Amino acid sequence: MNQRKKVQVRFQTTCRTIQSINHDFRIAKPNYLRDNMHHNKFYNIYFGYDPKQLKQKAKKSFDEYNQLYKNKHHRNLQKGKQSDHLTGVITLSPIVNEWLEQGKVTKEQLEKSFADSIPLIQDKIHNILGDDSIKLSHYVIHYDEKTPHMHFTFNNHTKNGEAVWYNLRKSGRLSEFQDIVASTFKDIGLERGDRKSTTKHLSVRQMHEEEIKQLKKDIQDHIKKLQAQKKKIKKTVEDKKQLKSELDSIDISIKKARVELKSESLTLESLTKEKEELETTINIIKEDKPIIDIKQIKIYDTDKIVEECITTKLGFTKVDEDRLKQYLNFYAKHLHKYNEFTNSINGLNHPQDLLLENKKLIEENRTHLKQQEHIDTYYVTKRRYNKLIGENKSLQEQLQQEQILSKKFNVKIEQSKAYFGMNKKLREEVNDLKLKLHNLDIIQEEYKRMDEAFTKISKYLKCEDDLDVIISKISKYTGSEEKKGKINHNKLK
């Protein structure tokens, strides 16, 4: 089946200028982008345009269009209905994807064909409308969708304030744009799109909707395939699990058998070894042994040892002497037993006789050990007693020191009480002195007042400030010196 090798261009106006710019420059990413095709690895080409500046220019262009429209129709453009953006898209057949992947067409060749189309489209618009004031806003190439394509945008108003798209459709020459675009893609093997009479053209929005539908269908088909594969894998996994459980049970049985075999071999080996040891022991017992000859130990007289200790003046007391005798007698007895044992052993050569003698000696040794423990306990107790006596003496000395300190402390307490009594008396005397001083202050104030009074009287009488002089002066007014205390106020006045 022959695949289509077509290129076509489509126009439409949009009143959503900002959204269109966001779409072209991927500021707002749509939900139909792809990344699983060969050409998706290429970056989109934006040709150095700044979307912020484009938005500002679009607003300025709309204001310019609105002013021209207002001058002509005496009303403003309706925002959201009348647009100043004429957008277009150049689309290619999907075979281009294969050509890019196979290397039949390079990325540079494709971009050159796209870029060469723009000036031809602009010239054609100027030619059809007879107006070269129509400006190109921007153009971009997208590689992140189903096929590579180009978006471009022109202003949608002429210098007379007329709509570009309206006049282009009215001219009936839209098919000429298909011809000029096809001419730029001829070198890479693409042809002009079908004529309008035989083909139904879709808008960009409809095209994307169709792509989304196709993509959803592909995804659903892929999901069905994956589900079928999942069932097969699940069945295979279940079979493998069953096989694994059977293999595990076989491994467990083999391990158990190995353990049992190993334990049996160890038991057999140990029995064989024990048998060999017993046979060796029997052979040794059957052989003749050399006669045992043990030398006796000399036993010294206890009384002589004690006498030598006393004569050498080692500082033994009577109690220590008795204990030493007991200790030496114990060891003498033990040595006697040992010598008797040597006498009984000498001449024996049978292991059974030796074992019997050994048992007797073990019993006697236990008895001797008990006696030794009693002796050791005595000496340990004596040392402990002496230690306790020493500790008791030190405690008594500490107690005496504490009693002396307690007496001194009591004396200090008595002295403190005496000091407290004296302090009380001194406080009472101090209070009396304070009271006397207070009375003295009062007397001084009275004296001062009297002195001031005498001064005033002396000034009034015009005499010296002396008591006798004042009295003599007053007596003149009273009439006699006998009546010094009585003053004639009338005469004074």
DRENLO-603115 format. One record per residue (C-alpha): residue in three letters; chain; x, y, z. Coordinates in steps of 0.25 Angstrom, whole numbers, plus 2048, in hexadecimal, padded with zeros to 3 digits. Each point is the difference from the previous one (the first is absolute). Example, Ala and Ser with C-alpha at 12.3 -4.5 7.8 and 13.67 -1.06 7.14 Angstrom:
   aa  ch    x    y    z
  ALA   A  831  7EE  81F
  SER   A  806  80E  7FE
END
This chain:
   aa  ch    x    y    z
  MET   A  800  800  800
  ASN   A  806  80D  7FC
  GLN   A  801  80A  80B
  ARG   A  7FC  80F  7FE
  LYS   A  80C  80A  7FE
  LYS   A  7F8  80D  801
  VAL   A  803  80E  806
  GLN   A  7F5  80A  802
  VAL   A  7FD  80D  807
  ARG   A  7F4  805  808
  PHE   A  7FC  80D  805
  GLN   A  7F6  805  80B
  THR   A  7FE  80C  809
  THR   A  800  800  80F
  CYS   A  7FB  809  80A
  ARG   A  809  7F9  80B
  THR   A  80D  807  7FC
  ILE   A  807  7FD  80E
  GLN   A  7FC  7F2  800
  SER   A  805  7FE  7F2
  ILE   A  80D  806  803
  ASN   A  801  7F7  80D
  HIS   A  7FD  7F4  7F7
  ASP   A  80A  803  7F5
  PHE   A  80B  802  80B
  ARG   A  7FC  7F5  809
  ILE   A  7FE  809  80C
  ALA   A  7F3  7F8  802
  LYS   A  803  7F2  7FC
  PRO   A  7F4  7F8  7F9
  ASN   A  7FD  7F2  804
  TYR   A  802  7FA  7F2
  LEU   A  810  801  800
  ARG   A  808  7F4  7FD
  ASP   A  80E  7FB  803
  ASN   A  800  7F2  7FB
  MET   A  803  803  7F1
  HIS   A  80D  803  7F9
  HIS   A  7FE  80E  7FD
  ASN   A  7FB  803  80E
  LYS   A  80F  800  804
  PHE   A  802  80D  7F9
  TYR   A  7FE  80E  807
  ASN   A  7F5  809  7FB
  ILE   A  805  80C  7F8
  TYR   A  7FB  80E  804
  PHE   A  80A  808  7F8
  GLY   A  803  80A  80B
  TYR   A  7F3  805  802
  ASP   A  7FC  805  80E
  PRO   A  7F2  7FD  804
  LYS   A  7FF  80C  80A
  GLN   A  803  80A  7F5
  LEU   A  7F7  7F9  7F7
  LYS   A  7F4  801  80A
  GLN   A  803  80F  801
  LYS   A  801  802  7F1
  ALA   A  7F3  7F8  7FE
  LYS   A  7F9  80A  80A
  LYS   A  806  80C  7F9
  SER   A  7FB  7FA  7F3
  PHE   A  7F2  7FE  805
  ASP   A  7FF  80E  805
  GLU   A  805  805  7F2
  TYR   A  7F5  7F7  7F9
  ASN   A  7F6  805  80A
  GLN   A  803  80E  7FD
  LEU   A  7FF  7FE  7F1
  TYR   A  7F3  7F8  802
  LYS   A  7FA  80B  809
  ASN   A  804  80B  7F6
  LYS   A  7F9  7F8  7F5
  HIS   A  7F4  7FA  807
  HIS   A  7FE  809  80C
  ARG   A  801  7F5  80A
  ASN   A  80A  7F8  807
  LEU   A  804  7F1  7FC
  GLN   A  7F9  7F6  809
  LYS   A  80B  7F9  808
  GLY   A  7FE  7F1  800
  LYS   A  7F9  800  7F2
  GLN   A  809  809  7F7
  SER   A  80E  7FC  7FF
  ASP   A  80D  807  7FC
  HIS   A  808  7F2  7FE
  LEU   A  800  7F8  7F3
  THR   A  806  7F3  804
  GLY   A  805  7F5  7F6
  VAL   A  806  7F2  801
  ILE   A  808  7F8  7F6
  THR   A  7FE  7F1  802
  LEU   A  807  7F4  7F9
  SER   A  7FC  7F2  7FE
  PRO   A  805  7F6  80A
  ILE   A  809  7F9  7F6
  VAL   A  80A  80C  804
  ASN   A  802  7F9  80D
  GLU   A  805  7F4  7F9
  TRP   A  809  808  7F7
  LEU   A  806  807  80C
  GLU   A  803  7F3  807
  GLN   A  806  7F9  7F4
  GLY   A  808  80D  7FC
  LYS   A  7F9  802  7F3
  VAL   A  7FD  80E  805
  THR   A  809  808  809
  LYS   A  7FB  809  80B
  GLU   A  807  80C  7F9
  GLN   A  7F9  7FD  7F3
  LEU   A  7F3  800  807
  GLU   A  802  80D  807
  LYS   A  805  807  7F4
  SER   A  7F3  7FC  7F8
  PHE   A  7F8  805  80C
  ALA   A  807  80D  801
  ASP   A  800  803  7F1
  SER   A  7F1  7FF  800
  ILE   A  7FE  80C  809
  PRO   A  804  80B  7F7
  LEU   A  7F9  7FA  7F4
  ILE   A  7F3  800  808
  GLN   A  802  80E  805
  ASP   A  803  805  7F2
  LYS   A  7F3  7F8  7FB
  ILE   A  7F8  807  80A
  HIS   A  805  80E  7FC
  ASN   A  7FE  7FD  7F2
  ILE   A  7F1  7FB  801
  LEU   A  7FC  80C  809
  GLY   A  809  80A  7FA
  ASP   A  805  804  80E
  ASP   A  80E  7FF  805
  SER   A  7FD  805  80E
  ILE   A  7FC  7F2  805
  LYS   A  80B  7FC  809
  LEU   A  805  7F2  804
  SER   A  7FF  7FE  80F
  HIS   A  808  7F3  802
  TYR   A  802  7F2  7FB
  VAL   A  805  7F3  807
  ILE   A  802  7F1  7FD
  HIS   A  7FB  7F5  809
  TYR   A  807  7F2  801
  ASP   A  7F8  7FC  80D
  GLU   A  7F3  7FB  7F9
  LYS   A  7FC  7F5  7F6
  THR   A  807  806  7F5
  PRO   A  809  80C  7FE
  HIS   A  7F8  80D  7FC
  MET   A  802  80F  800
  HIS   A  7F7  80B  807
  PHE   A  800  80E  7FB
  THR   A  7F8  80D  803
  PHE   A  7FD  80D  7F8
  ASN   A  7F9  80C  804
  ASN   A  7F1  7FF  7FC
  HIS   A  7FE  80F  7FC
  THR   A  803  808  7F4
  LYS   A  805  80F  800
  ASN   A  7F1  803  7FD
  GLY   A  7FB  7F9  80C
  GLU   A  7FA  7F4  7F8
  ALA   A  802  7F1  805
  VAL   A  80A  7F9  7F8
  TRP   A  7FA  7F2  801
  TYR   A  7F3  805  7FC
  ASN   A  806  806  7F3
  LEU   A  808  7F4  7FD
  ARG   A  7F4  7F6  800
  LYS   A  7F8  80B  7F8
  SER   A  80B  800  7F6
  GLY   A  7FF  7F1  7FD
  ARG   A  80F  7FE  7FE
  LEU   A  803  7F8  80D
  SER   A  804  7F4  7F7
  GLU   A  80C  808  7FC
  PHE   A  806  7FF  80E
  GLN   A  800  7F0  7FE
  ASP   A  808  802  7F3
  ILE   A  80B  809  806
  VAL   A  802  7F7  80C
  ALA   A  800  7F3  7F8
  SER   A  80B  807  7F7
  THR   A  809  801  80D
  PHE   A  7FF  7F2  804
  LYS   A  801  7FA  7F2
  ASP   A  80F  7FD  802
  ILE   A  7FE  7F7  80C
  GLY   A  7F5  7F8  7F8
  LEU   A  7F3  806  805
  GLU   A  7F4  804  7F7
  ARG   A  7F5  80A  801
  GLY   A  7F4  7FC  808
  ASP   A  7F3  7FB  7FA
  ARG   A  7F7  80A  7FA
  LYS   A  7F4  806  808
  SER   A  7F6  7F9  7F7
  THR   A  805  7F2  804
  THR   A  805  802  80E
  LYS   A  7FA  805  80D
  HIS   A  80A  809  807
  LEU   A  800  800  80F
  SER   A  803  80C  809
  VAL   A  80C  7FF  80A
  ARG   A  7F7  7FD  80B
  GLN   A  7F9  7F5  7F9
  MET   A  80D  7FA  7FC
  HIS   A  805  800  80E
  GLU   A  7F3  7FA  805
  GLU   A  801  7F5  7F5
  GLU   A  80F  7FD  805
  ILE   A  7FB  7FF  80E
  LYS   A  7F5  7F6  7FC
  GLN   A  80A  7F8  7F8
  LEU   A  80A  801  80B
  LYS   A  7F5  7FB  80A
  LYS   A  7FD  7F4  7F7
  ASP   A  80F  7FD  7FF
  ILE   A  801  800  80F
  GLN   A  7F4  7F7  802
  ASP   A  805  7F6  7F5
  HIS   A  80D  800  807
  ILE   A  7F9  7FE  80E
  LYS   A  7F9  7F4  7FA
  LYS   A  80D  7FA  7FB
  LEU   A  806  802  80E
  GLN   A  7F5  7FA  807
  ALA   A  801  7F4  7F7
  GLN   A  80F  7FF  802
  LYS   A  7FD  801  80F
  LYS   A  7F7  7F4  800
  LYS   A  80A  7F8  7F9
  ILE   A  80B  804  80A
  LYS   A  7F7  7FE  80C
  LYS   A  7FD  7F2  7FB
  THR   A  80F  7FE  7FE
  VAL   A  803  805  80D
  GLU   A  7F6  7F7  807
  ASP   A  806  7F4  7F9
  LYS   A  80E  804  804
  LYS   A  7FB  802  80F
  GLN   A  7FA  7F2  800
  LEU   A  80D  7FA  7FA
  LYS   A  809  808  80A
  SER   A  7F8  7FB  80B
  GLU   A  802  7F1  7FB
  LEU   A  80E  803  7FF
  ASP   A  801  806  80E
  SER   A  7FA  7F3  806
  ILE   A  809  7F7  7F8
  ASP   A  80C  809  805
  ILE   A  7FB  7FF  80F
  SER   A  7FF  7F1  7FE
  ILE   A  80E  7FF  7FB
  LYS   A  805  809  80B
  LYS   A  7F9  7F7  80B
  ALA   A  806  7F3  7F9
  ARG   A  80E  806  800
  VAL   A  7FF  804  80F
  GLU   A  7FB  7F2  804
  LEU   A  80C  7FA  7F8
  LYS   A  80A  809  806
  SER   A  7FB  7FD  80E
  GLU   A  800  7F1  7FE
  SER   A  80E  801  7FA
  LEU   A  805  808  80C
  THR   A  7FA  7F6  80A
  LEU   A  807  7F4  7F9
  GLU   A  80D  808  800
  SER   A  7FF  803  80F
  LEU   A  7FC  7F1  803
  THR   A  80C  7FC  7F8
  LYS   A  809  809  807
  GLU   A  7FB  7FC  80E
  LYS   A  802  7F2  7FC
  GLU   A  80E  802  7FC
  GLU   A  803  808  80D
  LEU   A  7FA  7F4  809
  GLU   A  808  7F6  7F8
  THR   A  80D  808  803
  THR   A  7FC  801  80F
  ILE   A  7FE  7F1  801
  ASN   A  80E  7FE  7F9
  ILE   A  807  809  80A
  ILE   A  7F9  7FA  80C
  LYS   A  804  7F2  7FB
  GLU   A  80F  804  7FF
  ASP   A  809  7FF  80D
  LYS   A  802  80C  807
  PRO   A  80D  804  807
  ILE   A  800  7FF  80F
  ILE   A  7FD  80D  807
  ASP   A  80A  806  80A
  ILE   A  7FD  80C  807
  LYS   A  809  807  80B
  GLN   A  7FB  803  80D
  ILE   A  800  80E  806
  LYS   A  807  803  80D
  ILE   A  7F7  804  80C
  TYR   A  805  809  80A
  ASP   A  7FD  801  80F
  THR   A  7F5  80A  803
  ASP   A  805  803  80E
  LYS   A  80E  803  7FB
  ILE   A  7FB  80A  7F6
  VAL   A  7F8  807  80A
  GLU   A  80B  800  80A
  GLU   A  809  806  7F5
  CYS   A  7F6  80B  7FD
  ILE   A  7FF  804  80F
  THR   A  80F  800  802
  THR   A  802  809  7F4
  LYS   A  7F7  80A  807
  LEU   A  7F7  802  7F3
  GLY   A  7F5  806  809
  PHE   A  7F6  7F4  801
  THR   A  7F6  801  80B
  LYS   A  7FA  7F4  807
  VAL   A  7F4  800  7F7
  ASP   A  808  801  7F3
  GLU   A  809  7F4  806
  ASP   A  7F4  7F7  802
  ARG   A  7FB  804  7F2
  LEU   A  80E  7FD  7FA
  LYS   A  800  7F3  807
  GLN   A  7F3  7FC  7FA
  TYR   A  804  804  7F2
  LEU   A  80D  7F8  801
  ASN   A  7F9  7F4  805
  PHE   A  7F6  801  7F5
  TYR   A  80B  800  7F5
  ALA   A  808  7F5  808
  LYS   A  7F4  7F7  800
  HIS   A  7FE  803  7F1
  LEU   A  80E  7FD  7FD
  HIS   A  7FE  7F3  808
  LYS   A  7F5  7FC  7F7
  TYR   A  808  804  7F4
  ASN   A  80B  7F7  804
  GLU   A  7F7  7F4  803
  PHE   A  7FA  802  7F2
  THR   A  80E  7FF  7FA
  ASN   A  803  7F4  808
  SER   A  7F3  7FA  7FA
  ILE   A  802  804  7F2
  ASN   A  80E  7FC  7FF
  GLY   A  801  7F2  7F9
  LEU   A  7F2  802  7FA
  ASN   A  7FF  7FF  7F1
  HIS   A  7F1  7FE  7FC
  PRO   A  7F8  80C  7FC
  GLN   A  7F4  7FB  808
  ASP   A  808  800  80D
  LEU   A  804  80E  7FE
  LEU   A  7F2  804  7FD
  LEU   A  7FB  7FB  80D
  GLU   A  80B  807  808
  ASN   A  7FD  80C  7F8
  LYS   A  7F1  800  805
  LYS   A  805  7FE  80F
  LEU   A  809  80C  7FE
  ILE   A  7F5  809  7FA
  GLU   A  7F7  7FD  80C
  GLU   A  80C  803  80A
  ASN   A  803  80C  7F8
  ARG   A  7F2  806  801
  THR   A  801  7FE  810
  HIS   A  80D  807  800
  LEU   A  7FB  80B  7F8
  LYS   A  7F4  803  809
  GLN   A  80A  800  80C
  GLN   A  809  80A  7F8
  GLU   A  7F3  809  7FE
  HIS   A  7FE  800  80F
  ILE   A  80E  804  803
  ASP   A  800  80B  7F5
  THR   A  7F2  805  805
  TYR   A  806  802  80E
  TYR   A  80C  808  7FB
  VAL   A  7F7  808  7F7
  THR   A  7F7  803  80C
  LYS   A  80B  804  808
  ARG   A  805  809  7F6
  ARG   A  7F3  806  7FE
  TYR   A  7FE  801  810
  ASN   A  80E  808  801
  LYS   A  7FB  809  7F4
  LEU   A  7F3  803  807
  ILE   A  807  803  80D
  GLY   A  809  80A  7F9
  GLU   A  7F3  806  7F9
  ASN   A  7FA  801  80E
  LYS   A  80B  808  806
  SER   A  800  80A  7F4
  LEU   A  7F1  802  802
  GLN   A  802  802  80F
  GLU   A  80A  80A  7FD
  GLN   A  7F7  807  7F6
  LEU   A  7F5  800  80B
  GLN   A  809  806  80A
  GLN   A  803  80B  7F6
  GLU   A  7F2  803  7FD
  GLN   A  7FC  800  80F
  ILE   A  80B  80B  802
  LEU   A  7FB  808  7F5
  SER   A  7F2  7FE  805
  LYS   A  804  806  80E
  LYS   A  807  80C  7F9
  PHE   A  7F4  802  7F8
  ASN   A  7F7  800  80C
  VAL   A  80A  80B  806
  LYS   A  7FE  808  7F4
  ILE   A  7F1  7FF  801
  GLU   A  800  805  80F
  GLN   A  809  80B  7FC
  SER   A  7F7  804  7F5
  LYS   A  7F4  800  80A
  ALA   A  808  809  809
  TYR   A  803  809  7F5
  PHE   A  7F2  801  7FC
  GLY   A  7FC  804  80E
  MET   A  80B  80B  800
  ASN   A  7FB  805  7F3
  LYS   A  7F2  801  806
  LYS   A  805  809  80B
  LEU   A  808  808  7F6
  ARG   A  7F4  802  7F8
  GLU   A  7F8  805  80C
  GLU   A  80B  80A  803
  VAL   A  800  805  7F2
  ASN   A  7F2  802  800
  ASP   A  801  808  80D
  LEU   A  80B  809  7FA
  LYS   A  7F7  802  7F3
  LEU   A  7F5  805  809
  LYS   A  809  809  808
  LEU   A  806  806  7F3
  HIS   A  7F2  802  7FB
  ASN   A  7FC  808  80D
  LEU   A  80D  807  7FF
  ASP   A  7FC  804  7F2
  ILE   A  7F3  805  805
  ILE   A  807  808  80B
  GLN   A  809  806  7F6
  GLU   A  7F5  805  7F7
  GLU   A  7F9  806  80C
  TYR   A  80D  807  804
  LYS   A  801  805  7F1
  ARG   A  7F2  805  801
  MET   A  802  807  80D
  ASP   A  80D  806  7FB
  GLU   A  7F8  806  7F4
  ALA   A  7F6  805  809
  PHE   A  80A  807  808
  THR   A  806  806  7F4
  LYS   A  7F3  806  7FB
  ILE   A  7FD  805  80E
  SER   A  80E  807  801
  LYS   A  7FD  806  7F2
  TYR   A  7F3  805  805
  LEU   A  805  806  80D
  LYS   A  80D  805  7F9
  CYS   A  809  7F9  809
  GLU   A  80B  7F6  800
  ASP   A  7FD  7F2  7FE
  ASP   A  802  7FC  80F
  LEU   A  7F7  7FA  80A
  ASP   A  803  809  80B
  VAL   A  7FF  80C  7F7
  ILE   A  7F3  7FC  7FB
  ILE   A  7FA  7FD  80E
  SER   A  805  80E  805
  LYS   A  7F9  807  7F4
  ILE   A  7F4  7F8  802
  SER   A  800  804  80F
  LYS   A  7FF  80F  7FC
  TYR   A  7F3  7FD  7F9
  THR   A  7FA  7F8  80B
  GLY   A  804  80A  80B
  SER   A  809  7F8  809
  GLU   A  80A  7F5  7FF
  GLU   A  7F7  7F7  80A
  LYS   A  7F6  7FF  7F5
  LYS   A  809  7FB  7F6
  GLY   A  7F7  7F5  7FB
  LYS   A  7F4  809  7FE
  ILE   A  801  80A  7F5
  ASN   A  7F7  80C  7FE
  HIS   A  7FB  7FE  7F2
  ASN   A  7FA  80E  800
  LYS   A  80E  807  803
  LEU   A  806  7F7  7F6
  LYS   A  7F7  804  7F5
END
